[in-house]
């Protein structure tokens, strides 16, 4: 098998990523730094990072993932695109915030990880973002949540049950619980934008200190 074919085969595709990437970019654009480095956790197939890097050439995107097959997919897309602002994928374990491969970033992005990981990953995500972001830096999240006082869509309830059946440590998180973690780590209250398919974009701003 030649190298170009192997790289094409490594490229994975997530239908949800292709459906939601434009809507996410529209909402995130006002929150992203005008330039600098954005660290993405749990980049998955790499299709979000590729799309964002193509659209925003002044921003450098650093994709990461815990899974080696995901990193191979990210790498294959990045090499095929040849974008100077899309870095090679790095290993990152969200549960180990003191061991992240970067010490600073101008923004931190995490799409569809919190509900498909143990709660310790969310705890680590918040702690790690607080460590690498300076005052005014933003932590940007996307995915489904449960909210106090807001009726959860039946499709999200079914999704939550499916996740917990696959892994009892997974499941939709209460937005208020995530916000409480963020507040304790020095972040603002979240700015919440409702998205298609009962998802939310949630943005926290790093405070001073």
Secondary structure, 3 states (H helix, E strand, C coil): CCHHHHHHHHCCCCHHHHHHHHHHHHHHCCCCCCCEEEEEECCCCCHHHHHHHHHCCCEEEEEEECCHHHHHHHHHHHHHHCCCCEEEEEECCCCCHHHCCCCCEEEEEEECCHHHCCHHHHHHHHHHHHHHEEEEEEEEEEECEECCCCCCCHHHHHHHHHHHHHCCCCCCEEHHHHHHHHHHCCECCCEEEEEHHHEEEEEEEECCC
